[in-house]
Structure formats: structure tokens, C-alpha cells
């Protein structure tokens, strides 16, 4: 089923009438402040039918996927280059300090909390069913959907075919991972066209983020293909309009990446007064990848208490910087690492976890 359409088409060309202002040479000389330079003509839209590389890719894709080559070339050829997408994919300026407190405040805030409470209460039975079937806490599912799209309020207004084609054929060369990202987006474009052909939907109707992520959970096409499920059993997967499918698909995603039911995502951690800089650096070196058992973790000056000491898996010392103030630290478990598979950022993962827990408290879940 095609997703809901936006009433705004960000790709429509704007036209306007220009009123010609005719001034005599003498009047212009007397009133130089009123003169204006001519407005430069807007460059015509570039579509990928004009790109030999894109058309060669389309022909190859159709052959490998056994798709109608005319249809594939028409879809890719109709895609337009979006300069905003290219700009947004540029690397972030170096030297900008990370700030966990500010990042957290963007998501753990009244509007999102109220929306999350309404979402949980409206979907209480579906969330309970997903938790029972997949072992993934309802709070984590609710947290993800809240951070990603504010419960469907912000799913994106870029045509997916345009964003994926732009990033597949015009990914910014200045990016340090331009080559690998180009290949990634070409693969996502292939997955997207294969998905829409298989489901009989029109690629032009799908709207998403500037990176091509779609629906309430912001799944990339490959994730939609691999992890999206028909949780409401209506015979189709719809991540735009079926909240049940959204809930089940997020739960399925985390289960597929190794979620362990009953395991906490993290524990508090502090440091021994005599901890050396060398030991701290050793603990931080693996970043978010759990690499230390309790014994080796505490031997390097990390202090754990209570249930954390009974953890039988491994820990990662996760540092969240606070823009020059003291950093926040947690002991992340294997389940914390699983959360980062949705978005490879410890800041994102902890925001998702804490938003979900805050909403869980509001709805009175135990």
C-alpha cells in the first residue's frame, strides 16, 4: 500500500510573475538607492535521466533483479537532484562540542512526553503483545518511535526516490566516507525500487527523510525489507498508517539484532579515587562495544554496585560529553549495544531509553 501523501510537494517548481520596473536614465542616476540587480534565473531542475551513470545503473539493476528495464529507467530517470540533501550530508564542522544534556533536553520534554503517553495508552494491548512475542520492552519501542518521528508527526517531506538517487549518484565527495556511502545509497535505491515493484506501489508517492528513511520508525528500504512485519495481520506491511505494524516491526528489528529479554541496557558507574588516566583510556578505547567482564572492568577502576555486579556478560564504558562540563558515564551492556544498532550513537540510544522510561512512568506501567 502506498504511504499517505503530503499536501505539500517540496519538489514542485515555484513560479512567480516579475513586475518590470522601467526607469529613465536620468531618474536612475538621481535615485541610485532604488536600483536593484537583476534576479538571476533559477537553474532548471536536473533529473537523472540526464545522467549516464544513473541510466547505466538502472539497466544493470533491472537485469540483476529481473525487473522491467523500461520501468526502472523511468523511475530513476524521473528522480530529481536535491541540493538540500547534498548539503545536509556534508560532514559536521569539526570542533563542535558534544553536549549530552542539551541533546537529552530535545527529546525528554513535555510535548514528546504527552504524545508518547497518548500513543502508549492507545496501543497498550499491541505493545504488550509485541513485548510478549519478541521480548523487547514496550518502553524501548515507544522511545524509538518518539525520538524518530514524534509518533508520526515528522516522517519527512522529501520524495524517497529523489533523496536516494541524489545520494546514490551525487553524494558529496568531501565526505570522508564518500565511496562507501555512495555504495550504501545505491543499494538502498535498489532495495526501494524492488520493494515498490513487488508491492505494486508507486515509488513517486513515498515521502521520507533527507536520507531516505520512511514511516513512523524511519526504516531505510533495506530495513523495511528485512525487518518490517504485518503485525495487524491485514495482509500488508504499512509503516505509515498502521501503528501495529510500526510497533511489531521495531520489536522485530531489535530481536533480530540480538536483544536479550530481561537484561538491563546499562548500569550506573563511578570511578575509584586512584584510577589512572591509562586505565580510563583503556576502558574507553572500545567505545560502545561491550568488551569487559565485571572483573576486568572493576580492576581498571570502574566502580559498580548492586545488580551490575551480577551481570554475566560484558560492559562498555560509555562516555557522553557535556560541552566542557564533566562527562556523563554509564556501564553499557550488550542490550545497550543492540539499541545503538538502530542509530550508531550512544547519545541517541540513551535518549531513546530514557524517553521510554519516562513515558512508562506516566502511564503507570510497572
C-alpha positions as CSV (number, residue, x, y, z in Angstrom):
1,X,0.0,0.0,0.0
2,X,1.3,3.4,-0.9
3,X,2.0,5.7,2.1
4,X,-0.1,8.7,2.9
5,X,0.7,11.7,0.7
6,X,1.8,15.1,1.9
7,X,-0.3,18.0,0.8
8,X,2.9,19.9,0.2
9,X,5.1,18.9,-2.7
10,X,8.6,20.2,-1.9
11,X,9.7,19.4,-5.4
12,X,7.2,21.5,-7.3
13,X,8.9,24.3,-9.2
14,X,7.8,27.7,-7.9
15,X,6.8,30.3,-10.5
16,X,6.2,33.9,-9.9
17,X,5.5,36.9,-12.1
18,X,8.1,39.6,-12.2
19,X,6.9,43.2,-12.5
20,X,9.3,45.1,-14.8
21,X,10.3,48.5,-13.4
22,X,11.2,50.9,-16.1
23,X,13.3,53.9,-15.1
24,X,14.7,56.6,-17.4
25,X,18.5,57.0,-17.3
26,X,18.1,60.3,-15.6
27,X,15.8,59.0,-12.9
28,X,18.1,56.1,-12.2
29,X,21.0,58.4,-11.8
30,X,19.1,60.6,-9.4
31,X,17.9,57.6,-7.3
32,X,20.7,55.0,-7.2
33,X,19.5,53.5,-3.9
34,X,16.3,52.4,-5.7
35,X,18.0,50.4,-8.4
36,X,18.2,46.6,-8.0
37,X,20.4,44.0,-9.7
38,X,18.6,41.6,-12.0
39,X,17.3,38.5,-10.3
40,X,19.3,35.6,-11.6
41,X,17.3,33.0,-13.5
42,X,16.7,29.8,-11.5
43,X,18.6,26.8,-12.8
44,X,16.3,24.2,-14.3
45,X,15.8,21.1,-12.3
46,X,18.2,18.2,-13.0
47,X,16.7,14.8,-13.3
48,X,18.7,11.6,-13.5
49,X,17.5,10.7,-17.0
50,X,20.3,13.1,-17.9
51,X,22.9,11.1,-16.0
52,X,24.7,8.3,-18.0
53,X,25.9,6.8,-14.7
54,X,22.3,6.7,-13.3
55,X,20.9,5.2,-16.5
56,X,23.6,2.5,-16.7
57,X,22.9,1.7,-13.0
58,X,19.2,1.4,-13.9
59,X,19.8,-1.0,-16.7
60,X,22.1,-3.2,-14.6
61,X,19.6,-3.2,-11.7
62,X,16.8,-4.3,-13.9
63,X,18.9,-7.2,-15.3
64,X,20.1,-8.3,-11.8
65,X,16.6,-8.0,-10.2
66,X,14.7,-9.3,-13.2
67,X,12.7,-6.1,-13.4
68,X,11.2,-4.3,-16.4
69,X,14.1,-2.1,-17.6
70,X,11.8,0.5,-19.1
71,X,10.1,0.9,-15.7
72,X,13.3,1.1,-13.7
73,X,14.9,3.6,-16.1
74,X,11.7,5.7,-15.9
75,X,11.7,5.7,-12.1
76,X,15.4,6.6,-11.7
77,X,15.2,9.0,-14.7
78,X,12.3,10.9,-13.1
79,X,14.2,11.4,-9.8
80,X,15.5,14.9,-9.3
81,X,18.8,16.0,-7.8
82,X,18.0,17.7,-4.4
83,X,20.8,20.2,-3.4
84,X,19.4,20.4,0.1
85,X,20.0,16.7,0.6
86,X,23.6,17.0,-0.6
87,X,24.2,19.9,1.8
88,X,22.7,18.0,4.8
89,X,25.0,15.1,4.1
90,X,28.1,17.3,4.4
91,X,30.3,16.3,7.4
92,X,29.6,18.3,10.6
93,X,32.0,21.1,11.3
94,X,35.0,20.0,13.4
95,X,35.4,21.3,16.8
96,X,31.7,21.5,17.7
97,X,31.5,20.1,21.3
98,X,29.0,17.3,22.0
99,X,26.5,18.0,24.8
100,X,24.5,15.2,26.2
101,X,22.5,17.5,28.5
102,X,21.3,19.6,25.5
103,X,20.7,16.5,23.3
104,X,18.6,14.9,26.0
105,X,16.6,18.0,26.5
106,X,15.5,17.9,22.9
107,X,13.7,14.6,23.5
108,X,12.8,14.3,27.1
109,X,10.4,17.3,27.0
110,X,6.7,17.9,27.7
111,X,5.4,17.7,24.1
112,X,7.1,14.4,23.4
113,X,6.2,13.0,26.8
114,X,2.5,13.8,26.3
115,X,2.4,12.4,22.8
116,X,4.2,9.3,24.0
117,X,1.7,8.8,26.8
118,X,-1.2,9.1,24.3
119,X,0.5,6.6,22.0
120,X,1.1,4.1,24.7
121,X,-2.4,4.3,26.1
122,X,-3.9,4.0,22.6
123,X,-1.7,0.9,21.8
124,X,-1.4,-0.7,25.2
125,X,-2.6,-4.2,24.1
126,X,-0.4,-4.1,20.9
127,X,2.7,-3.0,22.9
128,X,2.1,-5.8,25.4
129,X,1.7,-8.3,22.6
130,X,4.9,-7.2,21.0
131,X,6.8,-7.4,24.3
132,X,5.5,-10.9,24.9
133,X,6.3,-12.2,21.4
134,X,9.7,-10.5,20.9
135,X,10.9,-9.9,24.5
136,X,11.6,-6.2,23.7
137,X,10.2,-3.8,26.4
138,X,7.3,-1.6,25.4
139,X,9.2,1.4,26.8
140,X,12.0,0.9,24.3
141,X,9.6,0.6,21.3
142,X,7.8,3.7,22.5
143,X,11.1,5.6,23.0
144,X,12.3,4.8,19.5
145,X,9.1,6.0,17.8
146,X,9.1,9.1,19.9
147,X,12.7,10.1,19.1
148,X,12.4,9.2,15.4
149,X,9.2,10.9,14.4
150,X,7.4,12.2,17.5
151,X,4.8,9.5,17.0
152,X,4.3,10.0,13.3
153,X,4.2,13.8,13.3
154,X,7.5,14.2,11.5
155,X,8.1,11.5,9.0
156,X,9.7,13.7,6.3
157,X,8.6,15.5,3.2
158,X,11.3,14.5,0.7
159,X,10.4,12.2,-2.1
160,X,12.3,9.0,-1.3
161,X,13.1,8.4,-5.0
162,X,14.8,11.8,-5.2
163,X,16.8,11.5,-2.0
164,X,18.1,8.0,-2.7
165,X,19.0,8.9,-6.3
166,X,20.7,12.1,-5.2
167,X,22.8,10.3,-2.6
168,X,23.5,7.3,-4.9
169,X,24.9,9.5,-7.7
170,X,25.8,12.8,-6.2
171,X,26.9,12.0,-2.6
172,X,29.3,14.8,-1.5
173,X,32.8,13.9,-2.4
174,X,34.1,15.9,0.5
175,X,32.7,13.4,2.9
176,X,35.5,11.1,4.4
177,X,33.4,8.0,3.6
178,X,32.0,9.2,0.3
179,X,32.8,5.9,-1.5
180,X,31.2,3.6,1.0
181,X,28.2,5.9,1.5
182,X,27.7,6.1,-2.3
183,X,27.6,2.3,-2.4
184,X,25.2,2.2,0.5
185,X,22.7,4.5,-1.1
186,X,22.9,2.7,-4.4
187,X,22.0,-0.5,-2.6
188,X,19.1,1.3,-0.8
189,X,17.8,2.7,-4.1
190,X,17.9,-0.9,-5.5
191,X,16.0,-2.2,-2.4
192,X,13.5,0.6,-2.6
193,X,12.6,0.0,-6.3
194,X,12.5,-3.8,-5.7
195,X,10.2,-3.2,-2.8
196,X,7.8,-0.9,-4.6
197,X,7.7,-3.1,-7.7
198,X,7.0,-6.2,-5.6
199,X,4.2,-4.5,-3.6
200,X,2.7,-2.8,-6.7
201,X,3.1,0.7,-5.2
202,X,4.2,3.9,-6.9
203,X,7.8,4.9,-5.9
204,X,6.9,8.6,-6.5
205,X,4.3,8.6,-3.7
206,X,6.7,7.7,-0.9
207,X,7.9,10.6,1.3
208,X,10.7,10.3,3.9
209,X,13.7,11.9,5.5
210,X,16.6,13.6,3.6
211,X,18.4,10.2,3.9
212,X,15.5,8.1,2.5
213,X,14.2,6.8,5.8
214,X,10.5,6.0,5.8
215,X,7.5,5.8,8.1
216,X,7.0,6.2,11.8
217,X,10.1,4.1,12.6
218,X,12.2,5.7,9.9
219,X,13.2,2.4,8.3
220,X,15.6,2.6,5.4
221,X,14.4,0.4,2.4
222,X,16.7,-2.5,3.4
223,X,15.4,-2.5,6.9
224,X,11.8,-2.4,5.7
225,X,12.6,-5.5,3.5
226,X,14.4,-7.4,6.3
227,X,12.5,-6.4,9.5
228,X,9.1,-4.8,8.8
229,X,6.2,-7.1,9.6
230,X,2.5,-7.3,9.2
231,X,1.7,-7.1,12.9
232,X,-2.0,-6.3,12.4
233,X,-2.4,-9.3,10.0
234,X,-4.2,-7.3,7.3
235,X,-2.1,-8.8,4.6
236,X,0.3,-5.9,4.0
237,X,3.1,-4.1,5.8
238,X,2.4,-0.4,6.3
239,X,4.8,1.7,8.4
240,X,3.0,4.9,7.5
241,X,-0.6,4.2,8.7
242,X,-0.6,1.0,10.8
243,X,0.6,1.7,14.3
244,X,0.5,-2.1,15.0
245,X,2.9,-2.7,12.1
246,X,5.2,0.0,13.4
247,X,5.3,-1.5,16.9
248,X,5.8,-5.0,15.7
249,X,8.5,-4.0,13.2
250,X,10.5,-2.1,15.8
251,X,10.3,-5.1,18.2
252,X,11.3,-7.4,15.4
253,X,14.3,-5.2,14.5
254,X,15.7,-5.3,18.0
255,X,15.2,-9.1,18.3
256,X,17.0,-9.6,15.0
257,X,20.0,-7.7,16.4
258,X,20.2,-9.9,19.4
259,X,18.1,-8.3,22.2
260,X,18.3,-10.3,25.4
261,X,15.0,-10.3,27.3
262,X,15.4,-9.2,30.9
263,X,18.8,-7.7,30.6
264,X,19.2,-4.0,31.5
265,X,20.6,-1.7,28.9
266,X,23.1,-0.1,31.3
267,X,24.1,0.5,34.9
268,X,25.4,3.4,36.9
269,X,29.2,3.6,37.1
270,X,31.7,5.7,39.1
271,X,35.4,5.7,39.4
272,X,37.9,4.8,42.1
273,X,39.7,7.9,43.5
274,X,43.1,6.4,42.4
275,X,42.0,5.5,38.9
276,X,44.8,6.2,36.4
277,X,44.3,8.0,33.1
278,X,45.8,5.0,31.4
279,X,43.1,2.7,32.8
280,X,40.3,5.1,31.9
281,X,41.6,5.3,28.3
282,X,41.8,1.5,28.2
283,X,38.1,1.3,29.2
284,X,37.0,3.9,26.7
285,X,39.0,2.5,23.8
286,X,36.3,0.0,22.6
287,X,33.7,2.9,22.7
288,X,30.2,1.3,22.8
289,X,31.3,-2.2,22.1
290,X,30.9,-4.3,25.3
291,X,34.4,-5.7,25.9
292,X,35.0,-6.1,29.6
293,X,33.7,-8.6,32.1
294,X,32.8,-7.4,35.6
295,X,36.2,-8.4,37.0
296,X,38.3,-6.7,34.3
297,X,36.0,-3.7,34.3
298,X,36.3,-3.1,38.0
299,X,40.1,-3.9,38.0
300,X,40.6,-0.8,35.9
301,X,39.0,1.5,38.4
302,X,35.3,1.4,37.4
303,X,33.1,1.0,40.4
304,X,29.8,-0.9,40.1
305,X,27.2,-1.7,42.7
306,X,24.2,-3.9,43.2
307,X,22.8,-5.8,40.2
308,X,25.6,-4.6,38.0
309,X,28.0,-6.9,39.9
310,X,25.8,-9.9,39.0
311,X,26.0,-9.2,35.2
312,X,27.3,-12.2,33.4
313,X,28.0,-10.5,30.1
314,X,30.4,-7.7,29.1
315,X,30.3,-4.0,29.7
316,X,31.3,-1.0,27.7
317,X,32.3,2.2,29.4
318,X,30.2,4.8,27.6
319,X,31.1,8.4,27.8
320,X,28.6,11.2,27.0
321,X,30.3,14.6,26.8
322,X,28.7,17.7,28.2
323,X,30.3,20.5,26.2
324,X,33.2,21.1,28.5
325,X,31.5,20.2,31.8
326,X,32.0,16.8,33.4
327,X,31.1,13.9,31.2
328,X,28.3,11.5,32.0
329,X,29.3,7.8,32.1
330,X,27.3,4.6,32.1
331,X,28.2,0.9,32.0
332,X,26.5,-0.2,28.8
333,X,25.5,-3.9,28.4
334,X,25.1,-6.0,25.3
335,X,21.5,-4.7,25.2
336,X,22.7,-1.1,25.1
337,X,24.8,-2.0,22.1
338,X,21.7,-3.5,20.5
339,X,19.9,-0.2,20.8
340,X,22.8,1.5,19.0
341,X,22.2,-0.7,16.0
342,X,19.2,1.4,15.3
343,X,21.3,4.5,15.2
344,X,25.1,4.2,15.9
345,X,25.2,6.8,18.6
346,X,25.3,6.4,22.4
347,X,23.6,9.8,22.7
348,X,20.7,8.6,20.6
349,X,20.5,5.2,22.4
350,X,20.3,6.7,25.9
351,X,17.8,9.3,24.8
352,X,15.5,6.5,23.4
353,X,15.9,4.6,26.6
354,X,15.2,7.5,29.0
355,X,12.3,8.8,26.9
356,X,10.7,5.4,27.0
357,X,11.2,5.0,30.7
358,X,9.8,8.5,31.4
359,X,6.6,7.7,29.4
360,X,6.3,4.3,31.1
361,X,6.2,6.1,34.5
362,X,3.5,8.5,33.1
363,X,1.2,5.6,32.0
364,X,1.8,3.8,35.3
365,X,3.3,0.6,33.9
366,X,5.3,-1.5,36.3
